[in-house]
Amino acid sequence: MQRVQARGKVYPSHGVWHDRQIIRVSITNHATDRADIDLLIDELRIAHEQAIG
């Protein structure tokens, strides 16, 4: 999550689900469109790729 937020394009939050740390995102807004979701997915993918090297 910190990697995603540091890039400054999307701002997910954190949480715990079934005793595991998770990244939470909200995509249920009347102004959310496909481009917003695509951007979020891209940012998560980039952060994941950076984390695994």
Secondary structure, DSSP 4 states (H G I P E B T S, - for coil): -HHHHHTTS---EEEEETTEEEEE-----TT--HHHHHHHHHHHHHHHHHHH-
